[in-house]
Amino acid sequence: MKEVVTRQAETGTAEDRVIEEVGELLQAIGKAHRFGLYNAHPDRPQRTNYEEILLEAEDVILAVTRYTRFLHTLQPMPEPGAA
């Protein structure tokens, strides 16, 4: 059974959210590496790449926290040969 996360328009499992948020963080880091940490995206001139990275990192932390909580609800896999 998978935990489904629903926040505003976001849907999917906790696993899906981690994957999506990590991808967004990697993209923000890549843009900063390519264009500079303190440059801004032309479509979002109000935020620098530095600020984008911080926002995405916070989203990753939240997604990983939710996923970890979900994992703690699961039963561990039995040892091989255990009855």
GIBELHU-V167093 format. One record per backbone hydrogen bond with DSSP energy under -1.0 kcal/mol. NH is the residue of the N-H (numbers start at 1). CO is the residue of the C=O. If there is no record, write none. Layout:
nh=NH co=CO
nh=NH co=CO
//
This chain:
nh=5 co=12
nh=7 co=10
nh=10 co=7
nh=14 co=3
nh=17 co=13
nh=18 co=14
nh=19 co=15
nh=20 co=16
nh=21 co=17
nh=22 co=18
nh=23 co=19
nh=24 co=20
nh=25 co=21
nh=26 co=22
nh=27 co=23
nh=28 co=24
nh=29 co=25
nh=30 co=26
nh=31 co=27
nh=32 co=28
nh=33 co=29
nh=34 co=30
nh=35 co=31
nh=36 co=32
nh=44 co=41
nh=47 co=44
nh=49 co=39
nh=50 co=37
nh=52 co=48
nh=53 co=49
nh=54 co=50
nh=55 co=51
nh=56 co=52
nh=57 co=53
nh=58 co=54
nh=59 co=55
nh=60 co=56
nh=61 co=57
nh=62 co=58
nh=63 co=59
nh=64 co=60
nh=65 co=61
nh=66 co=62
nh=67 co=63
nh=68 co=64
nh=69 co=65
nh=70 co=66
nh=71 co=67
nh=72 co=68
nh=73 co=70
nh=74 co=71
nh=82 co=79
//
